[in-house]
Amino acid sequence: MTVFERLHMPSLGGATEWLNSEPLGPAELRGHAVLVDFWTLTCINWLRTEPYVRAWSQAYRNDGLVVIGVHTPEFSFEHEIDRVRQATKERGIDYPVALDNDYEIWSAFDNHYWPALYFVDADGIIRDHHFGEGRYEQSERVVQRLLGVERELVSVEGLGVEAEADWDHLRTPETYLGYERSEHFASPAGAALDERRAYAFPERLRFSTSSCASTTPSASGRWRSPSALLASRPTRSPSANCLQSLRARPRPRRTNSP
């Protein structure tokens, strides 16, 4: 028995707003198996898991499953409710979404990753969890056990940005724009923090197919470098076998509140 098998699901009362639902609490969830999915709208790891979560919600809602998305923003622009609302529309998310702009729910669960799944039984006890991509068959079997059903697993195929990663042929790692988490910036004279500067490309960018650590981003033109802007997805290559992208994204350490 793990610690999660003895832990009651924390309150969702810290949500700053709800989409697709009125606020949900113990009274509304009593007697239901619940799947809590922590996400943030630009996380590529979450995007690749969403087809499965969406399919489970649709396949098992009549059996008593309640899927709740908890949107906890990583970047400042992800606090904007219109962006989150647009993301739910684009992804076809029709299950309840709790906006966690103040990290209250994140902290109550003591969560550290996007995406993160918590599987809760009808008595409100967390019975399992999973961080990151993968383990889809096992996760669906957990859902079935919580519901007391047993049938063929749903068929899922992610398309476009939701397509499964080609983990054996990733050429570049996840790259962050913004000095807080970026690495190996190669423009001459480096980055100017929080001020506008004219940048130029170096004469040559270094890259080694044997080690992603030597990947060197650069910029050209006049730019202001903020502490955090966005992250790019890893790219695919038919020849390289280079993987440093995490299948789950941990929350970065910050010196101030999100």
C-alpha positions as CSV (number, residue, x, y, z in Angstrom):
1,M,0.0,0.0,0.0
2,T,1.4,3.3,-1.0
3,V,1.0,6.7,0.7
4,F,-1.5,7.6,-2.1
5,E,-3.7,4.7,-1.1
6,R,-4.2,6.3,2.3
7,L,-4.5,10.0,1.2
8,H,-7.9,11.7,0.8
9,M,-8.2,13.9,-2.3
10,P,-7.4,17.5,-1.3
11,S,-9.9,20.3,-1.7
12,L,-10.4,22.1,-5.0
13,G,-11.5,25.2,-3.2
14,G,-8.4,27.1,-4.2
15,A,-9.6,27.4,-7.8
16,T,-9.7,31.0,-9.0
17,E,-12.4,30.1,-11.6
18,W,-14.1,27.1,-13.2
19,L,-14.7,26.3,-16.9
20,N,-17.4,23.9,-18.1
21,S,-18.8,23.4,-14.6
22,E,-19.9,25.0,-11.4
23,P,-17.3,24.6,-8.6
24,L,-17.0,21.0,-7.6
25,G,-16.5,19.8,-4.0
26,P,-16.9,16.7,-1.9
27,A,-20.7,16.8,-2.1
28,E,-20.7,16.9,-5.9
29,L,-18.0,14.2,-6.2
30,R,-19.3,11.8,-3.6
31,G,-19.8,8.4,-5.0
32,H,-17.8,9.1,-8.2
33,A,-14.4,7.9,-9.3
34,V,-12.4,11.0,-10.1
35,L,-9.4,11.6,-12.4
36,V,-7.6,14.8,-11.7
37,D,-5.3,16.0,-14.5
38,F,-2.8,18.9,-13.8
39,W,-1.9,20.7,-17.0
40,T,-0.7,24.0,-18.5
41,L,-1.6,25.0,-22.0
42,T,1.8,25.2,-23.6
43,C,3.2,22.0,-22.1
44,I,4.0,19.6,-25.0
45,N,4.1,16.7,-22.6
46,W,0.5,17.5,-21.5
47,L,-0.7,18.0,-25.1
48,R,0.4,14.5,-26.0
49,T,-1.5,13.0,-23.1
50,E,-4.7,15.0,-23.6
51,P,-6.2,12.7,-26.3
52,Y,-6.2,9.8,-23.8
53,V,-7.7,11.9,-21.0
54,R,-10.3,13.2,-23.3
55,A,-11.1,9.7,-24.6
56,W,-11.4,8.3,-21.0
57,S,-13.7,11.1,-20.0
58,Q,-16.0,10.4,-22.9
59,A,-15.8,6.6,-22.6
60,Y,-16.4,6.3,-18.9
61,R,-18.6,9.3,-17.8
62,N,-21.7,7.1,-18.0
63,D,-20.0,4.7,-15.7
64,G,-19.5,7.4,-13.1
65,L,-16.1,8.8,-13.9
66,V,-15.6,12.5,-13.4
67,V,-12.5,14.0,-15.0
68,I,-11.3,17.3,-13.7
69,G,-8.6,19.3,-15.4
70,V,-6.6,21.6,-13.1
71,H,-4.9,24.3,-15.1
72,T,-1.9,25.5,-13.1
73,P,0.1,28.1,-15.3
74,E,3.8,27.8,-15.8
75,F,4.3,31.1,-17.6
76,S,2.8,34.5,-16.9
77,F,0.7,34.7,-20.0
78,E,-0.9,31.3,-19.1
79,H,-2.7,33.1,-16.2
80,E,-5.0,34.7,-18.8
81,I,-8.4,33.0,-18.6
82,D,-9.2,33.7,-22.3
83,R,-6.1,31.8,-23.3
84,V,-7.1,28.8,-21.2
85,R,-10.7,29.0,-22.5
86,Q,-9.4,29.0,-26.1
87,A,-7.1,26.0,-25.3
88,T,-10.1,24.0,-23.9
89,K,-12.0,24.8,-27.1
90,E,-9.2,23.9,-29.4
91,R,-8.5,20.6,-27.6
92,G,-12.2,19.7,-27.4
93,I,-12.2,19.6,-23.6
94,D,-15.8,19.4,-22.3
95,Y,-15.0,18.2,-18.8
96,P,-14.7,20.5,-15.8
97,V,-11.5,22.6,-15.6
98,A,-10.4,24.4,-12.4
99,L,-8.2,27.4,-12.9
100,D,-5.4,27.3,-10.3
101,N,-3.7,30.6,-10.9
102,D,-2.6,30.9,-7.3
103,Y,-1.2,27.4,-7.1
104,E,-3.5,26.6,-4.2
105,I,-4.7,23.2,-5.6
106,W,-1.1,22.4,-6.9
107,S,0.2,22.9,-3.3
108,A,-2.7,21.0,-1.7
109,F,-1.8,18.0,-3.8
110,D,1.9,18.6,-3.2
111,N,2.2,18.3,-7.0
112,H,5.4,19.0,-8.9
113,Y,4.8,18.1,-12.5
114,W,2.9,18.8,-15.7
115,P,1.1,16.6,-16.7
116,A,0.1,14.7,-13.5
117,L,-2.8,12.3,-13.1
118,Y,-4.3,11.4,-9.7
119,F,-6.8,8.5,-9.6
120,V,-9.4,8.9,-6.8
121,D,-12.0,6.3,-5.8
122,A,-15.6,6.8,-4.9
123,D,-14.7,7.3,-1.2
124,G,-12.3,10.2,-2.1
125,I,-9.1,8.2,-1.6
126,I,-6.2,8.7,-4.0
127,R,-5.4,5.2,-5.2
128,D,-2.8,5.8,-7.9
129,H,-0.9,8.6,-9.7
130,H,1.2,9.0,-12.8
131,F,3.5,11.9,-13.9
132,G,4.3,12.6,-17.5
133,E,3.5,10.8,-20.7
134,G,3.0,7.1,-21.3
135,R,1.6,4.2,-19.2
136,Y,-1.7,4.7,-20.9
137,E,-2.9,1.1,-20.8
138,Q,-2.2,0.7,-17.1
139,S,-3.8,4.1,-16.3
140,E,-7.0,3.1,-18.1
141,R,-7.1,-0.2,-16.3
142,V,-6.8,1.8,-13.0
143,V,-9.9,3.8,-14.1
144,Q,-11.8,0.6,-14.9
145,R,-10.9,-0.9,-11.5
146,L,-12.1,2.2,-9.7
147,L,-15.4,2.0,-11.7
148,G,-15.8,-1.7,-11.3
149,V,-15.9,-2.3,-15.1
150,E,-13.9,-4.4,-17.4
151,R,-14.0,-4.0,-21.2
152,E,-11.8,-3.4,-24.2
153,L,-9.6,-0.3,-23.9
154,V,-10.4,2.7,-25.9
155,S,-8.6,3.4,-29.2
156,V,-6.7,6.6,-29.2
157,E,-4.5,8.3,-31.8
158,G,-3.1,11.8,-31.2
159,L,-3.0,14.0,-34.3
160,G,-1.1,17.2,-35.0
161,V,0.4,18.8,-31.9
162,E,-1.1,15.9,-29.9
163,A,0.8,13.2,-31.8
164,E,2.9,10.9,-29.8
165,A,6.6,11.8,-29.8
166,D,9.2,9.8,-31.8
167,W,11.4,9.3,-28.8
168,D,14.0,7.4,-30.8
169,H,14.7,10.2,-33.2
170,L,14.7,13.5,-31.3
171,R,17.4,15.8,-32.5
172,T,17.1,18.8,-30.2
173,P,16.0,19.1,-26.6
174,E,13.3,21.3,-25.2
175,T,14.4,24.9,-25.6
176,Y,13.3,27.9,-23.4
177,L,13.2,31.5,-24.5
178,G,14.0,33.8,-21.5
179,Y,17.1,34.0,-19.4
180,E,15.6,32.3,-16.3
181,R,15.9,28.8,-17.8
182,S,17.7,29.1,-21.2
183,E,21.1,27.6,-21.7
184,H,24.0,27.9,-24.1
185,F,22.9,31.2,-25.6
186,A,25.4,31.8,-28.4
187,S,25.0,35.3,-29.7
188,P,28.1,37.4,-29.2
189,A,28.2,39.3,-25.8
190,G,25.5,37.0,-24.4
191,A,22.1,38.1,-23.3
192,A,21.1,41.5,-21.8
193,L,18.7,40.8,-18.9
194,D,15.4,42.8,-19.1
195,E,16.7,45.4,-21.5
196,R,16.6,45.8,-25.3
197,R,19.8,45.0,-27.2
198,A,20.8,44.5,-30.8
199,Y,21.8,40.8,-31.2
200,A,23.7,39.1,-34.0
201,F,24.1,35.5,-35.0
202,P,27.6,34.0,-34.2
203,E,29.7,32.9,-37.2
204,R,29.0,29.3,-36.4
205,L,26.5,27.3,-34.2
206,R,27.9,24.3,-32.5
207,F,25.9,21.1,-32.5
208,S,26.9,17.5,-31.6
209,T,24.7,14.6,-32.5
210,S,26.2,12.7,-29.6
211,S,25.2,15.2,-27.0
212,C,22.3,17.5,-26.9
213,A,24.1,19.7,-24.3
214,S,26.0,21.4,-27.1
215,T,22.9,22.8,-28.8
216,T,23.4,26.6,-29.0
217,P,20.4,28.9,-29.6
218,S,21.1,32.5,-30.8
219,A,19.2,35.6,-31.9
220,S,19.5,38.4,-34.5
221,G,17.9,41.9,-34.4
222,R,16.8,44.1,-31.5
223,W,15.2,42.1,-28.6
224,R,14.3,42.5,-25.0
225,S,15.1,39.3,-23.1
226,P,12.6,38.6,-20.3
227,S,13.1,36.1,-17.5
228,A,10.6,33.7,-19.1
229,L,8.7,33.6,-22.4
230,L,8.0,30.2,-23.7
231,A,9.4,26.7,-24.5
232,S,9.7,25.0,-27.8
233,R,9.0,21.3,-28.5
234,P,11.8,18.9,-29.3
235,T,12.3,18.3,-33.1
236,R,12.5,15.0,-34.9
237,S,15.3,13.7,-37.1
238,P,15.5,10.4,-39.0
239,S,19.1,10.0,-38.2
240,A,19.8,11.4,-34.7
241,N,19.2,9.5,-31.5
242,C,19.4,12.2,-28.9
243,L,16.9,12.7,-26.1
244,Q,17.1,15.1,-23.2
245,S,13.5,16.3,-23.1
246,L,11.6,15.3,-20.0
247,R,8.4,13.3,-20.5
248,A,7.0,15.3,-17.6
249,R,7.9,18.9,-16.9
250,P,8.7,19.8,-13.3
251,R,7.8,23.2,-12.0
252,P,10.8,25.5,-12.2
253,R,12.2,26.9,-9.0
254,R,11.2,30.5,-8.7
255,T,12.3,33.4,-6.5
256,N,8.8,34.9,-6.5
257,S,5.3,33.7,-6.6
258,P,3.8,32.6,-10.0
